[in-house]
């Protein structure tokens, strides 16, 4: 088995390393770790210009038809600089779920995700704490609209495809307990 990176993966690694060295110094990671949102929109836009959010999205939907190995080499470089942000939750987990789901509604979200115009996260776990699909109780009030309480929603505060509202009178919802609705 050949474990060498392909030429395009080598370019991705080299580009990512140089970009992240320039745009994600340790001070940025430290500042964002203390920030409520933990997200730098300008940095996300620059990453989107490089096509990173669209790595796993089909080319006909604005992505680059990349592979999971492409994402792995990119995330390795992100980890070296401690890059904070929603890349894994949005560009990997949510995009993978949407691509697997298929269908017109899922496909309609992918171009904006590929361009970095929207961020997506998954809100799965409900108050019961069980992952069993049979116990999911959040009703769908209107086509494509969920309204209720979900637990442990990564990057809920910055997602534009999932949004949160105040839960149980709190001033700010915590990332561990957010009221979400799908738009």
CORFEN-V377043 format. One record per backbone hydrogen bond with DSSP energy under -1.0 kcal/mol. CO is the residue of the C=O (numbers start at 1). NH is the residue of the N-H. Records with the same first field share a line. If there is no record, write none. Layout:
CO = NH / NH
This chain:
6 = 10
7 = 11
8 = 12
9 = 13
10 = 14
11 = 15
12 = 16
13 = 17
14 = 18
15 = 19
16 = 20
17 = 21
18 = 22
19 = 23
20 = 24
25 = 28 / 29
26 = 30
27 = 31
28 = 32
29 = 33
30 = 34
40 = 44
41 = 45
42 = 46
43 = 47
44 = 48
45 = 49
47 = 52
48 = 51
52 = 55
54 = 57 / 64
55 = 66
57 = 65
58 = 61 / 63
59 = 62
67 = 71
68 = 72
69 = 73
70 = 74
71 = 75
72 = 76
73 = 77
74 = 78
75 = 79
76 = 80
78 = 83
86 = 90
87 = 91
88 = 93
89 = 94
90 = 95
92 = 96
93 = 97
94 = 98
95 = 99
96 = 100
97 = 101
98 = 102
103 = 107
104 = 108
109 = 113
110 = 114
111 = 115
112 = 117 / 118
119 = 160 / 161
125 = 151
126 = 129
132 = 135
133 = 136
139 = 147
142 = 145
145 = 141
148 = 180
150 = 178
153 = 156
155 = 158 / 159
161 = 183
163 = 181
167 = 170
174 = 177
175 = 153
176 = 152
178 = 150
179 = 165
180 = 148
181 = 163
